[in-house]
Each structure stands twice: as structure tokens, then as C-alpha cells.
Amino acid sequence: MAKRKRVQRDWPAVVQAYAASGLSVTAFCRDQGISTSLLYSWRQRYPPGTESGTSSAGFVELLPVDQPASSGVALVVDGGLRLEVEPGFDAATLEQVLACVERRTACSP
């Protein structure tokens, strides 16, 4: 019996290709030569619409801000999105902003 060759794939790109294909999971996997269980598994890690290499359940890198006098917090997200809060910020407003960022939609005050 011949051994199956393992193929390295860019799974976030595969998930995006599936989302853009308009095909059913079964049809897409048949065309790509992959198992449906693998696509389902990777689709949970990289939901369509997220950037490659990021996951909604993953870590976010926090970087220090070059403002020695500030004791605020800066959050930098993939794609260059930067969110800074100063000491004494309004927590409710921050929650609304983060919800908008997570949904990737425009928000109104």
C-alpha cells in the first residue's frame, strides 16, 4: 500500500478560497482534494473574513507606546489599526469601540 503524501497548505487562504467559491463544503473539498473534516476544523480557527494568521480565539500583541509620561494603554491590531486609551478612560465607550472592531463594521455614537 502506498503511503499518502502530506501536503503543507496555507489553511487561512484555503478557508478564504472556500468562502469566495460559492460551493458547498463537499464540492469544494472534492475539487481541492481535501477532507471535509479538515476544512471544518480550519474554518473554526480562521473564520471567513478574518485576516490570515489571526484567529478570534488567539492572542493579540500589545506593544509599548513611546510616550514615557503616559500610563495609558495602546492596542495595535493587524492591519495597522491602533487604539489608545488614556488613564481614566470610559470603560463603556471602550467596550462599544471593541465590539465595532470585532464586527468590522462602522459604528455610530
NORMO-V798185 format. One line per field, one symbol per residue. psi: psi as a letter, one per 30 degrees, with the letter a starting at -180 (. if undefined). burial: # if it has 16 or more other ideal C-beta (glycine too) atoms within 10 Angstrom, else .. A space follows every 50 residues. Layout:
psi=???
burial=???
This chain:
psi=kkkkkkkklieeeeeeeeefeglleeeeeeefhlkeeeeeefeeeikkfl kkflkfgalkkkklkhiffkgakkkklkggkkkkklkgljeeeeeeeeee eefhlkll.
burial=..........##.###.#.........##..#.#....#..##..#...# ...#....................#......................... .........
